Amino acid sequence: MTKLYFWINMRTEKRQENFEKDHSHLRDRFLCLTVGLIIIGFCLSGLLTTSSDFANRRTEIESLFLSIPSRDTARDFSKEFSKRPHTPGSPRDATLAKRVLQLFQDELGISRTAESIFQAGSPESRNATLRLTAKDRVSQPTAWIDVYYPDLDTPKQQDVEVLDQYGQTTWAANLAEEGDPLDEDAYNSRNDVPTWHYYSADGMVEGKLVYVNYGTKQDFEALLSAGVNLTGKIALARYGEVYRGIKVENAQFSGAIGLLMYTDIRDDGRVTAQNGYAIYPHGPARNPSSVQRGSAHMLYLYPGDISTPGYPAYQNASRQEPSNVLSIPSIPISWKTAQALMEESGMFNDFISSKVVRLINRVDRAPAPIWNTMAAIPGHIKDEVVVLGCHRDAWVLGAADPVSGTVSLLEVVRAFGALLRTGWKPLRTILFTSWDAEEEVLSMMDADIWRSGIPPTSVARHLGLMTLRLADSLILPLNISRGASALDDYLTSVETRFNASKSLHVLRKSIARLRAASAELEEEKNQSRLNFFDTIVGKSPSFSSRIFGPTTAGLYARPYPPYSGWLGQFVSQTSLKWFEEEIWQAYIRVANANKKSMMFERGFLSDEGLPERPWFKNLIVGPDREQGYEGTPFPALAEAFQSGNSNRVEYETQRLMNLLEVLTVKLGS
């Protein structure tokens, strides 16, 4: 699914410092005012006449934007991008990265002539990114590809066999999916990508099979309590409850030498063939040969490239021995294969098979190229950036995940291209990103928008409109007061889980102070916006009518007249001192309010990070150590309670209080 990411870096203090430093130099001051006035003019044009004019213009622009996403275009993109498998590092993956680049270029009016594919970390790559916010920043849309080199696995051999007492194979599993005969592309590609786990250990192991239910920590503890010895055994787990990498970790910790993982149709609810539903592709019931591929490394320790933790995977980067991969092999299998395996190995009436099973997982691991495709629309403010992106790589064809997200992103870009052709320019820079290697390297979980019944055109309209408003709103539409209130709910969940309300009452007081500061900031955001409008309209109504009224149209602006003429005329007829003190200070007030809004979630970060997981810096929410997929509130504090160490609980409580108190002061300063 398409994800929305957005950050803003503001240098308000520096702008003001430079302005004051050059106060005695009229020319330098004039240049500074020119920049400020362009920003202000963009923000206010249209509001300078009447509010209804602005509302009408905003509706006009948004209506144009929403009219662009098309079901026909989305369908064509979906067919094109899901025609063949495109795993990271594959030739097809590179082809689609370049195709996205071409689409970005065509829709945003960017020439294809210039070299646009760079080695990540090269001067050209760094220049493409840094010039989005530099003093000599780009003024026109730009697009490029950054090529990185993470460690990628290539599957060589995956087998599951049942052995007799002499070590001879009596049964071998068919690990391939049957495919969809109604879909020619899918059916022809059914054997192109083996059923395997990314970052699973290379190896061949033999041992009896032990059924471990979901493979949770509690499941393994129950088996050990029942006297089941897992040492030297191969665990058989069903998908669900916890992340697959945690299943492998639990199995390894319990002494198992390998893990097989299958999707159990009992977890499909009522939508099963047993309940009368037709089997896919003829109906919604699970095809018994379907297999869930995925990554099996410990992303809850740190995500990203396993060999370059904390720094970019450039082609010449130094490599480390991975510390977030496990040492036992694992393979995903289908429900159909699991049923046959349990029968052939003689374990239907027991937790342990009567026969030995052989698991073979052969993979090659080496740095390989991946392609991140980027495009940017420069905004009026140089150091504020809104980022919208999704991943592009897939395990096989990827029609649901990730092609639905890619289609949504492309439809959003088409809509922004239509706005650009009217002369529109955003207040903030917009960066579009089509990332590679998410399935294998980043391993972030995506909601499946196709399965939820939401077409890409609807997603494009929704996320695109969010991006448009983030990029063009004078005051950032971020409700931090609501975020601060959520901390109370987070704390309640921890208190309930560990029966700890008495020991955490001081932390709740810190949250209350943060909530009060957040509410005050929300009011300041509103007041600074009103003050900004009143300053322009009230002080110089002729300015609005002569300069902006007939030419531009609001936050969603049309082209400006050449400012060298009208700005000079305006400055010559207007008190420069009034402009400096009134307009500039009004703008600084708005900028400071926006800066504090962006400071809110950054204030949750700790340089120390989570205990034993320093890659994760957020003390408010983080991946659950035992579940893997889900976020857990106050992770360091929750783990301290789990440890039973009162000193650790006190330390983590104090660390949170210090963090929240510092943030409270910053929001109120």
Residue pairs with C-beta under 8 A, 6 or more apart in sequence:
1 390
1 401
1 402
1 404
1 405
1 446
1 447
1 448
1 449
1 459
2 388
2 389
2 390
2 405
2 408
2 409
2 412
2 449
2 459
2 460
2 463
3 389
3 390
3 405
3 444
3 446
4 387
4 388
4 463
4 466
4 467
5 387
5 388
5 389
5 433
6 385
6 386
6 387
6 388
6 467
6 470
7 385
7 387
7 598
8 383
8 384
8 385
8 386
8 428
8 476
8 594
8 595
8 598
9 133
9 383
9 384
9 385
10 383
10 384
10 591
10 594
10 595
10 598
11 383
12 588
12 591
12 592
12 595
15 32
16 588
18 32
19 29
19 32
19 580
19 584
22 28
22 29
22 32
23 29
29 576
29 580
30 571
33 571
33 576
33 579
33 580
33 584
34 563
34 567
36 583
36 584
36 587
37 563
37 567
37 583
38 380
38 560
38 563
39 380
39 381
39 427
39 587
40 536
40 583
40 587
41 547
41 548
41 552
41 560
42 380
42 425
42 427
42 552
42 555
42 557
43 427
43 474
43 532
43 555
44 532
44 533
44 536
44 544
44 548
45 548
45 551
45 552
45 553
45 554
45 557
46 53
46 54
46 57
46 548
46 552
46 553
46 554
46 555
46 557
47 53
47 54
47 533
47 536
47 537
47 554
47 555
48 536
48 537
48 541
48 543
48 544
48 545
48 548
48 549
49 544
49 545
49 549
53 553
53 554
54 554
54 555
57 553
57 554
57 556
58 554
58 555
58 556
60 553
60 556
61 419
61 424
61 468
61 553
61 554
61 556
62 465
62 468
62 556
64 418
64 419
64 422
65 415
65 416
65 418
65 419
65 464
65 465
65 468
66 415
66 461
66 464
66 465
68 411
68 414
68 415
68 418
69 411
69 412
69 414
69 415
69 456
69 457
69 460
69 461
69 464
70 411
70 457
71 455
71 457
73 411
73 414
74 407
74 408
74 411
74 455
74 456
74 457
74 460
77 403
77 406
77 407
77 410
77 411
78 399
78 403
78 404
78 407
78 456
80 99
81 96
81 99
81 392
81 398
81 403
81 406
81 407
82 185
82 394
82 397
82 398
82 399
82 403
83 185
83 397
84 92
84 185
84 189
84 192
84 397
85 92
85 189
85 192
85 193
85 394
85 395
85 396
85 397
85 398
86 92
86 93
86 95
86 96
86 392
86 393
86 394
86 398
87 93
87 193
87 393
87 394
87 395
87 439
87 440
88 152
88 368
88 370
88 393
88 436
88 437
88 439
88 440
88 441
89 152
89 368
89 369
89 370
89 437
93 370
93 371
93 392
93 393
93 436
94 369
94 371
96 392
97 145
97 371
97 372
97 373
97 392
97 434
97 436
98 117
98 145
98 371
98 373
100 373
100 392
100 406
100 410
100 434
101 116
101 117
101 143
101 144
101 145
101 373
101 375
102 112
103 410
103 413
104 110
104 143
104 373
104 375
104 413
104 432
105 111
105 112
105 116
105 143
105 375
107 410
107 413
107 414
107 416
107 417
108 141
108 143
108 375
108 377
108 413
108 416
108 417
108 420
109 140
109 141
109 417
109 420
109 421
110 140
110 141
110 142
110 143
110 375
115 124
116 143
116 144
116 145
117 144
117 145
117 147
117 371
118 124
118 125
118 128
118 144
118 145
118 146
118 147
119 125
119 146
119 147
119 314
119 315
120 146
120 147
120 148
120 149
120 312
120 313
120 314
120 315
120 372
121 312
121 314
121 315
121 317
125 144
125 146
128 142
128 144
128 146
128 374
129 374
131 137
131 138
132 138
132 142
132 376
132 378
132 385
132 429
132 431
133 382
133 383
133 385
133 429
134 382
135 382
137 378
137 382
138 376
138 378
139 378
140 378
141 375
141 376
141 377
141 378
141 420
142 375
142 376
142 378
143 373
143 374
143 375
143 376
144 373
144 374
144 375
145 371
145 372
145 373
145 374
146 371
146 372
146 374
147 315
147 369
147 370
147 371
147 372
148 305
148 312
148 313
148 314
148 369
148 370
148 372
148 436
148 437
149 313
149 314
149 315
149 317
149 367
149 368
149 369
149 370
150 304
150 305
150 306
150 307
150 308
150 313
150 367
150 368
150 370
150 437
150 441
151 305
151 306
151 307
151 313
151 319
151 322
151 365
151 366
151 367
151 368
152 365
152 366
152 367
152 368
152 370
152 437
152 440
152 441
153 198
153 199
153 200
153 363
153 364
153 365
153 440
154 363
154 364
154 365
154 366
155 193
155 194
155 196
155 362
155 363
156 362
156 363
156 364
157 360
157 361
157 362
158 175
158 194
158 195
158 196
158 331
158 360
158 361
158 362
159 172
159 173
159 175
159 358
159 359
159 360
160 172
160 173
160 175
160 260
160 331
160 333
160 337
160 341
160 357
160 358
160 359
160 360
161 169
161 170
161 171
161 172
161 173
161 357
161 358
161 360
162 169
162 170
162 171
162 172
162 341
162 344
162 345
162 355
162 356
162 357
162 358
163 169
163 170
163 206
163 355
163 356
163 357
163 358
164 170
164 355
167 206
167 356
169 358
170 344
170 355
171 340
171 344
173 333
173 337
173 340
173 341
174 337
175 194
175 195
175 291
175 331
175 333
175 334
175 337
176 190
176 191
176 194
176 195
176 289
177 190
177 195
177 287
177 289
177 290
177 291
177 334
178 190
178 287
178 289
179 186
179 187
179 189
179 190
180 186
180 187
180 190
180 280
180 281
181 187
181 281
182 281
183 281
185 397
186 396
186 397
189 396
189 397
192 396
193 293
193 395
193 396
195 291
195 293
195 331
195 332
195 333
195 334
196 293
196 331
196 332
196 361
196 363
197 244
197 248
197 261
197 293
197 294
197 295
197 296
197 330
197 331
197 332
197 361
198 293
198 294
198 295
198 296
198 297
198 439
198 440
198 443
199 295
199 296
199 297
199 306
199 322
199 325
199 440
200 248
200 296
200 326
200 329
200 330
200 331
200 361
200 363
201 325
201 326
201 327
201 328
201 329
201 330
201 361
202 329
202 361
202 362
202 363
202 365
203 258
203 328
203 329
203 360
203 361
204 329
204 358
204 359
204 360
204 361
204 362
205 234
205 257
205 258
205 328
205 329
205 358
205 359
206 356
206 357
206 358
206 359
207 232
207 233
207 234
207 256
207 257
207 258
207 356
207 357
208 233
208 234
208 345
208 352
208 353
208 354
208 355
208 356
208 357
209 233
209 234
209 235
209 236
209 260
209 341
209 342
209 345
209 347
209 352
209 353
209 357
210 223
210 228
210 230
210 233
210 234
210 235
210 236
210 256
210 351
210 352
210 353
211 236
211 342
211 347
211 351
211 352
212 219
212 220
212 223
212 230
212 235
212 236
212 237
212 250
212 251
213 219
213 237
213 238
214 237
214 238
214 239
214 240
214 241
214 242
214 247
215 235
215 237
215 238
215 241
215 242
215 246
215 247
215 250
215 251
215 259
215 261
216 241
216 242
216 246
216 247
216 250
216 626
217 246
217 250
217 626
219 237
219 250
220 230
220 250
220 251
220 253
220 254
223 230
223 254
223 351
224 230
224 254
228 351
228 352
229 255
230 251
230 254
230 255
230 256
231 255
231 256
232 255
232 256
232 257
233 255
233 256
233 257
233 352
234 256
234 257
234 258
234 259
234 260
234 357
234 359
235 247
235 251
235 254
235 256
235 258
235 259
235 260
236 259
236 260
236 262
236 338
236 341
236 342
236 347
237 247
237 251
237 259
237 260
237 261
237 262
238 261
238 262
238 263
238 264
238 267
238 338
239 261
239 262
239 263
239 264
239 267
239 292
239 332
240 264
240 267
241 627
242 626
242 627
242 628
242 629
243 299
243 300
243 627
243 628
243 629
244 261
244 294
244 295
244 296
244 330
244 332
245 295
245 296
245 297
245 298
245 299
245 300
245 326
245 628
246 298
246 300
246 626
246 627
246 628
247 259
247 261
247 330
248 259
248 296
248 326
248 328
248 330
249 298
249 326
251 258
251 259
251 328
251 330
252 326
252 327
252 328
256 328
257 328
258 328
258 329
258 330
258 359
258 361
259 328
259 329
259 330
259 331
260 330
260 331
260 332
260 333
260 338
260 341
260 359
261 292
261 330
261 331
261 332
261 333
262 332
262 333
262 334
262 335
262 337
262 338
263 286
263 290
263 291
263 292
263 334
263 335
264 335
264 338
265 272
265 273
265 274
265 285
265 286
265 288
265 335
268 285
268 286
271 277
271 284
271 285
271 286
272 285
272 286
273 279
273 285
275 285
277 283
277 284
277 285
278 284
278 285
279 285
279 286
279 287
279 288
280 286
280 287
280 290
281 287
286 335
288 334
288 335
288 336
288 339
289 334
289 335
289 336
289 337
290 334
290 335
291 332
291 333
291 334
292 332
293 332
293 395
293 396
294 332
294 395
294 439
294 443
295 439
295 440
295 443
296 326
296 330
297 306
297 322
297 324
297 325
297 326
297 443
298 324
298 325
298 326
299 324
299 443
299 623
299 628
300 613
300 623
300 624
300 625
300 628
301 323
301 324
301 612
301 613
301 615
302 309
302 310
302 324
302 613
302 615
302 616
303 441
303 442
303 443
303 444
303 615
304 313
304 441
304 442
305 313
305 441
306 322
306 324
306 325
306 441
307 313
307 319
307 320
307 321
307 322
307 367
308 317
308 318
308 319
308 320
309 320
309 323
309 324
309 615
310 615
311 317
313 367
315 367
319 367
329 359
329 360
329 361
330 361
331 359
331 361
333 341
341 357
342 348
342 353
344 355
345 353
345 354
345 355
345 357
346 353
346 354
346 355
347 353
347 354
370 393
370 436
370 437
370 441
371 436
372 433
372 434
372 435
372 436
373 392
373 433
373 434
374 431
374 432
374 433
374 434
375 413
375 431
375 432
376 429
376 430
376 431
376 432
377 416
377 420
377 425
377 426
377 429
377 430
378 425
378 429
379 385
379 425
379 426
379 427
379 428
379 429
379 430
379 471
380 425
380 426
380 427
380 428
381 427
381 428
381 429
382 429
384 427
384 428
384 429
384 594
385 428
385 429
385 430
385 431
386 426
386 428
386 429
386 430
386 431
386 467
386 470
386 471
387 430
387 431
387 433
388 409
388 412
388 430
388 431
388 432
388 433
388 463
388 464
388 467
389 409
389 431
389 432
389 433
389 434
389 435
390 402
390 405
390 406
390 408
390 409
390 433
390 434
390 435
391 402
391 405
391 434
391 435
391 436
391 437
391 438
391 439
391 442
391 444
391 446
392 402
392 406
392 434
392 435
392 436
392 438
393 402
393 436
393 437
393 438
393 439
393 440
394 401
394 402
394 403
394 439
395 439
397 403
399 450
400 448
400 449
400 450
400 451
401 446
401 448
401 450
402 438
402 439
402 446
404 448
404 449
404 450
404 456
404 459
405 446
405 449
405 456
405 459
406 434
407 456
407 460
408 449
408 456
408 457
408 459
408 460
408 463
409 432
409 434
409 460
411 456
411 457
411 460
411 464
412 432
412 460
412 463
412 464
412 467
413 432
415 460
415 464
416 430
416 464
416 468
419 556
422 558
423 558
423 559
424 556
424 557
424 558
425 557
426 468
426 471
426 472
427 471
427 472
427 473
427 474
427 555
428 470
428 471
428 472
429 471
430 467
430 471
435 442
438 444
438 446
445 629
449 456
449 459
468 556
469 477
470 476
470 477
472 555
472 556
473 555
474 529
474 532
474 555
474 590
475 525
475 526
475 528
475 529
475 590
475 593
475 594
476 594
476 597
476 598
478 597
478 598
478 600
479 522
480 518
480 521
480 522
480 597
480 600
480 667
481 515
481 518
481 519
481 521
481 522
483 518
483 600
483 601
484 511
484 514
484 515
484 517
484 518
484 519
484 600
485 515
487 511
487 514
487 515
487 620
487 660
488 508
488 511
488 515
490 620
490 621
490 633
490 634
491 504
491 507
491 508
491 511
491 633
491 634
493 633
494 500
494 504
494 633
494 634
494 637
494 638
494 641
495 501
495 504
497 638
497 641
498 638
498 641
498 642
500 641
500 649
503 649
503 653
504 653
506 653
506 657
507 653
507 656
507 657
507 660
510 656
510 657
510 660
510 661
510 664
511 660
513 660
513 661
513 664
514 660
514 663
514 664
514 667
517 664
517 667
517 668
518 600
518 667
520 667
520 668
521 593
521 596
521 597
521 667
521 668
524 593
525 593
525 594
525 597
528 586
528 589
528 590
528 592
528 593
529 590
531 586
531 589
532 586
532 587
532 589
532 590
535 582
535 583
535 586
536 543
536 544
536 583
536 586
537 544
539 578
539 582
539 583
540 574
543 570
543 574
546 566
547 561
547 566
547 570
551 558
551 559
551 560
551 561
552 558
552 559
552 560
571 579
596 666
596 667
599 663
599 666
599 667
600 663
600 667
603 659
603 660
603 662
603 663
603 666
603 667
604 618
604 619
604 620
604 621
604 659
604 663
605 617
605 618
605 619
606 617
606 618
606 619
606 655
606 659
607 617
608 614
608 655
609 615
609 616
609 617
610 616
610 617
610 619
610 622
610 635
610 636
610 639
611 636
611 639
611 640
611 648
613 622
613 625
616 622
616 623
616 635
619 634
619 635
619 636
619 637
619 655
619 656
619 659
620 633
620 634
621 631
621 632
621 633
621 634
621 635
622 631
622 632
622 635
622 636
623 629
623 630
623 631
623 632
623 635
624 630
624 631
624 632
624 635
625 632
625 635
625 639
632 638
634 652
634 656
636 652
636 655
636 656
637 649
637 652
637 653
637 656
640 648
640 649
640 651
640 652
641 649
